[in-house]
């Protein structure tokens, strides 16, 4: 049995303590230990974007981050985007544009869009397509996703940073 490491972090604004093994990925800890299942395991090698989340304000593939690395850091997952007042504008636009089908890739696309809009609040279609090049979807063909992100951009002003 491996030695467990004590990790303190902030997840979706909540101080969190956990025990993890040095070999565990952040994705494993989120899904298996903390039951935050929004991030999905698609490829487990950083190529599909299904496990995207924000780590200290930066978009990362959680399958490539080792759990002990999150000690003292801030994480935002898809579960932290909606508020008591309702869905985040990106989530709402994904629903309105039917920009999801099976849902495996959706959280990763939404978090990638949030990261992009924090840097570029008025993206062109080309900007959105380029930024999402690291996200794979086998169901939609991407057009509805791109339209949802472009439609959400004005509503995200000040909500995507």
Backbone bond lengths (Angstrom), bond angles and torsions (degrees), N, CA, C in turn:
res aa  C-N    CA-C-N  psi(-1)  N-CA   C-N-CA  omega(-1)  CA-C   N-CA-C  phi
1 X - - - 1.445 - - 1.522 109.16 -
2 X 1.312 116.33 133.85 1.460 121.67 -178.34 1.522 110.74 -77.93
3 X 1.300 114.30 152.47 1.459 120.85 175.72 1.533 108.66 -70.40
4 X 1.311 116.53 134.09 1.465 121.49 178.16 1.522 109.17 -87.49
5 X 1.326 115.08 140.72 1.458 122.26 178.97 1.523 109.73 -104.90
6 X 1.316 116.67 138.97 1.462 122.26 178.17 1.520 108.33 -86.65
7 X 1.327 116.69 127.10 1.463 122.46 -178.35 1.525 108.53 -127.76
8 X 1.326 116.11 133.55 1.460 122.67 173.41 1.523 107.45 -115.21
9 X 1.314 115.81 130.55 1.459 121.05 -176.99 1.519 109.21 -150.79
10 X 1.309 116.08 173.66 1.458 121.42 173.48 1.524 107.15 -118.49
11 X 1.321 115.72 122.27 1.460 120.94 -179.55 1.529 107.87 -120.11
12 X 1.318 114.91 119.22 1.469 121.57 -179.38 1.535 111.46 52.99
13 X 1.329 114.99 41.08 1.454 121.27 176.83 1.514 115.49 82.32
14 X 1.319 117.79 -0.30 1.463 121.70 -177.47 1.532 109.89 -110.53
15 X 1.344 115.17 126.03 1.462 119.73 175.36 1.521 108.41 -61.01
16 X 1.322 116.20 131.58 1.460 121.45 -175.11 1.522 110.05 -136.16
17 X 1.314 116.11 138.34 1.457 122.11 173.37 1.515 107.38 -119.55
18 X 1.322 115.83 142.41 1.447 119.76 179.52 1.515 110.41 -151.27
19 X 1.312 115.07 163.22 1.454 122.41 172.98 1.512 107.25 -112.66
20 X 1.323 116.24 133.79 1.461 119.80 -179.74 1.517 109.52 -144.08
21 X 1.289 115.37 162.54 1.462 121.53 174.37 1.522 108.36 -90.69
22 X 1.310 116.31 150.81 1.469 121.24 -179.12 1.519 111.67 -59.06
23 X 1.297 118.57 -27.91 1.467 123.07 -176.00 1.526 113.29 -84.56
24 X 1.323 118.06 -9.81 1.462 121.05 -175.88 1.520 111.82 -78.80
25 X 1.326 114.64 140.03 1.463 119.25 174.44 1.525 108.95 -83.48
26 X 1.312 115.15 160.28 1.462 120.54 175.17 1.520 109.99 -59.02
27 X 1.316 117.33 -40.02 1.461 121.37 178.62 1.527 111.18 -57.71
28 X 1.320 117.13 -45.72 1.470 121.00 178.98 1.523 111.45 -60.39
29 X 1.314 116.38 -46.20 1.460 120.46 -178.14 1.518 110.64 -64.69
30 X 1.326 117.42 -44.31 1.461 119.94 179.44 1.521 111.37 -59.94
31 X 1.307 116.62 -50.03 1.463 120.89 -174.84 1.527 112.75 -75.07
32 X 1.316 116.78 -49.11 1.467 120.67 -170.82 1.523 113.55 -84.12
33 X 1.321 117.56 -37.77 1.464 120.32 -175.48 1.524 112.79 -97.23
34 X 1.322 116.93 -42.67 1.462 120.48 -175.81 1.522 113.28 -96.47
35 X 1.319 117.31 -7.10 1.469 123.94 178.44 1.533 113.16 60.09
36 X 1.319 116.06 30.16 1.471 121.44 171.52 1.523 105.67 -95.21
37 X 1.317 116.46 95.27 1.459 121.70 -169.02 1.526 114.62 -99.32
38 X 1.336 117.45 11.40 1.462 119.76 179.21 1.517 112.44 -64.31
39 X 1.320 117.38 -43.70 1.466 120.84 176.08 1.527 107.41 -70.91
40 X 1.302 116.06 131.77 1.463 120.83 -176.51 1.531 111.28 -110.21
41 X 1.319 115.68 150.85 1.464 120.03 172.84 1.521 107.60 -90.79
42 X 1.322 114.65 111.32 1.456 119.65 177.78 1.520 109.96 -102.58
43 X 1.310 115.76 -69.60 1.459 120.83 -176.19 1.529 112.97 -105.19
44 X 1.310 117.36 -24.08 1.466 124.89 -176.83 1.529 113.02 60.39
45 X 1.343 116.70 24.74 1.474 119.84 175.26 1.531 112.48 -141.49
46 X 1.327 117.15 17.57 1.454 121.39 173.53 1.512 116.77 81.75
47 X 1.317 117.99 15.10 1.463 120.03 -176.67 1.519 116.03 -103.07
48 X 1.346 118.46 -13.30 1.471 117.82 -172.26 1.524 114.46 -108.79
49 X 1.327 118.90 -22.98 1.460 121.31 179.34 1.517 115.12 80.59
50 X 1.318 118.73 0.90 1.468 120.71 -178.80 1.525 112.31 -65.63
51 X 1.321 116.91 -21.36 1.469 120.40 -177.89 1.523 112.50 -105.08
52 X 1.321 117.44 16.09 1.474 121.07 -179.06 1.521 111.71 -54.80
53 X 1.320 114.68 143.37 1.453 122.57 169.20 1.523 107.58 -156.74
54 X 1.322 114.88 174.00 1.461 119.98 179.47 1.521 108.73 -101.13
55 X 1.325 116.29 128.59 1.459 122.90 176.99 1.519 106.56 -121.84
56 X 1.333 116.10 112.50 1.466 121.66 -175.30 1.527 111.50 52.41
57 X 1.336 115.80 40.53 1.456 121.33 176.63 1.518 115.26 79.76
58 X 1.315 116.84 7.86 1.468 121.41 -178.69 1.526 109.72 -118.86
59 X 1.315 116.43 135.94 1.460 121.78 179.11 1.530 109.37 -69.99
60 X 1.334 116.39 128.16 1.470 121.15 178.09 1.519 109.86 -139.09
61 X 1.315 115.03 159.49 1.462 121.87 171.36 1.529 106.31 -89.11
62 X 1.317 117.50 114.85 1.464 120.14 -175.90 1.521 113.00 -67.48
63 X 1.321 118.02 -18.31 1.465 120.35 177.04 1.533 111.43 -71.30
64 X 1.333 117.01 -17.90 1.464 121.01 -178.43 1.528 113.41 -101.47
65 X 1.328 117.24 -3.20 1.463 121.40 179.58 1.524 107.84 -100.73
66 X 1.310 116.64 127.48 1.454 120.00 177.04 1.528 108.25 -78.37
67 X 1.313 116.94 136.93 1.462 121.94 -174.78 1.530 113.46 -53.09
68 X 1.339 120.84 -41.42 1.465 118.80 179.69 1.534 113.74 -61.63
69 X 1.328 117.42 -20.26 1.458 121.19 -179.85 1.524 113.43 -69.30
70 X 1.314 118.51 -14.10 1.466 120.37 -176.35 1.525 112.64 -87.30
71 X 1.307 117.79 -1.01 1.461 120.67 -179.02 1.529 109.94 -57.21
72 X 1.332 116.16 123.42 1.458 122.15 178.75 1.517 114.90 78.42
73 X 1.308 117.31 8.55 1.470 120.46 -176.01 1.521 111.24 -110.77
74 X 1.344 115.45 170.49 1.463 121.44 -177.95 1.519 109.82 -112.46
75 X 1.313 115.09 132.74 1.458 122.40 -178.14 1.520 108.77 -121.95
76 X 1.323 115.54 139.08 1.463 120.72 170.85 1.515 107.75 -125.75
77 X 1.325 115.35 125.72 1.457 121.87 177.62 1.522 108.65 -110.48
78 X 1.299 115.96 175.00 1.461 120.93 178.58 1.530 110.65 -59.43
79 X 1.329 116.40 -31.63 1.467 120.09 179.94 1.525 112.37 -64.19
80 X 1.332 117.38 -20.74 1.451 121.03 -178.68 1.519 114.96 -93.26
81 X 1.319 117.79 1.41 1.464 119.63 -175.62 1.525 113.87 -81.92
82 X 1.302 118.25 -41.73 1.465 120.22 179.95 1.522 108.95 -73.90
83 X 1.314 116.12 156.70 1.466 120.97 178.32 1.527 108.70 -125.18
84 X 1.314 115.89 178.83 1.463 120.40 177.58 1.528 110.94 -62.14
85 X 1.342 116.50 -24.98 1.465 120.91 179.73 1.525 112.30 -79.48
86 X 1.313 118.13 -15.83 1.461 120.00 178.39 1.512 112.25 142.11
87 X 1.295 114.22 -169.06 1.459 121.18 -178.86 1.524 111.12 -68.89
88 X 1.312 115.70 153.12 1.463 122.15 171.04 1.529 106.44 -65.73
89 X 1.339 118.80 148.47 1.470 120.19 -179.87 1.534 113.95 -52.37
90 X 1.312 118.05 -36.49 1.469 119.66 177.91 1.530 111.00 -64.76
91 X 1.306 116.61 -43.61 1.462 119.61 178.48 1.529 110.42 -62.15
92 X 1.315 116.57 -42.48 1.460 121.18 -179.92 1.528 111.11 -62.71
93 X 1.313 117.16 -44.19 1.475 120.45 -179.19 1.521 111.56 -68.31
94 X 1.335 117.64 -33.85 1.466 119.43 175.53 1.527 109.67 -62.06
95 X 1.327 117.02 -39.67 1.466 119.99 176.81 1.527 111.12 -66.47
96 X 1.317 116.78 -48.52 1.463 120.98 -177.67 1.523 112.80 -60.95
97 X 1.323 117.80 -35.06 1.459 121.93 -178.63 1.528 112.61 -93.00
98 X 1.320 117.73 3.94 1.466 122.39 -176.12 1.524 110.19 50.53
99 X 1.324 114.74 45.80 1.464 121.37 -175.61 1.526 111.71 -88.44
100 X 1.306 115.60 36.92 1.455 120.44 177.84 1.509 107.41 -155.56
101 X 1.294 114.83 150.38 1.455 118.61 173.80 1.513 108.80 -130.21
102 X 1.312 118.26 -80.32 1.464 118.23 -178.73 1.523 111.75 -77.33
103 X 1.331 118.49 -25.34 1.455 121.98 175.68 1.513 116.22 92.97
104 X 1.317 118.24 -8.07 1.467 120.07 -178.75 1.529 110.72 -60.83
105 X 1.299 118.49 -45.76 1.469 121.77 -175.06 1.523 113.73 -87.36
106 X 1.324 117.75 -15.18 1.461 121.69 -170.26 1.525 114.42 -56.69
107 X 1.320 120.35 -50.02 1.469 118.81 179.32 1.523 112.84 -58.22
108 X 1.317 117.19 -40.15 1.462 120.67 178.63 1.515 112.65 -64.24
109 X 1.321 117.04 -41.45 1.465 120.77 176.76 1.527 111.06 -63.93
110 X 1.319 116.77 -43.59 1.464 120.15 -178.35 1.523 110.80 -64.11
111 X 1.317 117.62 -44.49 1.464 119.43 179.32 1.521 111.67 -68.20
112 X 1.324 117.62 -34.91 1.471 119.71 175.53 1.530 109.86 -65.00
113 X 1.321 116.85 -40.01 1.468 120.44 178.18 1.523 110.55 -64.56
114 X 1.305 117.04 -40.81 1.465 121.39 178.87 1.529 110.09 -61.39
115 X 1.319 116.40 -44.76 1.468 120.62 178.59 1.525 110.88 -62.70
116 X 1.330 116.47 -42.04 1.463 120.26 179.88 1.526 110.78 -64.81
117 X 1.327 117.09 -46.24 1.459 120.64 -177.17 1.530 112.05 -67.31
118 X 1.311 117.46 -25.06 1.472 120.36 174.79 1.526 110.28 -67.23
119 X 1.325 116.31 -31.49 1.472 120.98 179.73 1.524 112.31 -91.98
120 X 1.316 116.27 -33.10 1.457 121.45 -175.61 1.531 108.94 -139.00
121 X 1.337 118.26 89.87 1.463 120.75 -175.39 1.528 114.84 -71.10
122 X 1.324 118.46 -11.77 1.470 121.05 179.05 1.530 109.84 -128.75
123 X 1.316 117.32 66.49 1.463 119.96 -176.46 1.525 113.25 -76.02
124 X 1.305 115.02 153.70 1.467 120.61 170.75 1.532 107.48 -86.59
125 X 1.315 116.11 170.25 1.465 119.54 176.26 1.530 110.01 -59.10
126 X 1.315 116.71 -40.78 1.461 120.49 178.33 1.522 112.28 -62.09
127 X 1.340 116.79 -39.11 1.464 120.58 177.29 1.528 110.49 -60.90
128 X 1.320 116.49 -45.37 1.465 120.58 -178.27 1.521 110.18 -64.36
129 X 1.327 116.36 -44.67 1.470 119.40 179.49 1.531 111.19 -63.07
130 X 1.318 116.67 -42.47 1.473 120.37 -179.89 1.527 110.71 -64.17
131 X 1.335 116.70 -46.02 1.460 121.05 -176.99 1.532 111.27 -62.39
132 X 1.339 116.53 -33.83 1.457 120.69 -177.29 1.535 113.23 -93.03
133 X 1.300 117.34 14.88 1.466 120.35 179.73 1.529 112.02 -61.71
134 X 1.313 118.15 -23.04 1.458 122.12 179.11 1.516 114.25 -89.06
135 X 1.329 116.99 7.48 1.460 121.27 178.77 1.522 109.21 -114.43
136 X 1.306 115.78 129.54 1.457 120.72 179.99 1.523 110.63 -109.96
137 X 1.330 115.40 138.04 1.451 122.09 175.25 1.522 107.11 -132.21
138 X 1.310 116.42 130.31 1.455 120.04 -179.33 1.527 112.36 -98.90
139 X 1.341 116.65 -0.37 1.470 119.58 -173.42 1.522 114.90 -110.85
140 X 1.334 118.97 -42.63 1.461 119.66 -163.66 1.513 116.45 -95.59
141 X 1.296 118.66 -25.60 1.451 119.44 -174.22 1.514 112.67 83.24
142 X 1.317 118.41 4.56 1.460 126.12 170.34 1.525 116.34 77.59
143 X 1.310 121.16 -27.79 1.465 121.27 -173.73 1.525 112.82 -58.21
144 X 1.322 117.72 -44.18 1.459 119.94 179.60 1.531 111.05 -64.99
145 X 1.302 116.77 -35.45 1.466 121.67 177.72 1.523 109.89 -64.01
146 X 1.318 116.14 -47.73 1.466 121.18 -178.98 1.528 109.88 -61.70
147 X 1.331 117.07 -44.13 1.474 121.27 179.91 1.536 110.90 -63.22
148 X 1.328 116.55 -40.42 1.474 120.17 179.43 1.525 110.88 -63.25
149 X 1.323 117.10 -42.78 1.468 120.34 -179.80 1.525 110.35 -65.43
150 X 1.324 117.05 -44.68 1.465 119.90 179.49 1.527 111.12 -63.23
151 X 1.328 116.76 -38.70 1.463 120.28 179.55 1.538 111.36 -69.98
152 X 1.310 116.83 -31.47 1.469 121.28 -178.76 1.523 112.75 -77.64
153 X 1.323 117.28 -22.92 1.476 120.46 -173.09 1.531 113.32 -51.08
154 X 1.327 120.36 -50.00 1.480 118.38 -179.59 1.527 112.97 -62.70
155 X 1.315 117.41 -37.03 1.463 121.48 -178.97 1.524 112.19 -73.78
156 X 1.325 116.32 -17.68 1.471 120.64 -178.54 1.512 113.81 -86.61
157 X 1.302 117.59 -6.50 1.474 119.65 -178.61 1.520 109.67 -51.90
158 X 1.332 115.49 118.57 1.454 121.67 179.61 1.524 114.84 81.97
159 X 1.326 118.28 -6.23 1.461 121.18 -179.54 1.522 112.58 -109.64
160 X 1.315 117.41 0.60 1.458 119.63 -175.84 1.525 112.74 -112.67
161 X 1.294 117.28 7.48 1.473 116.73 178.95 1.507 111.10 -97.69
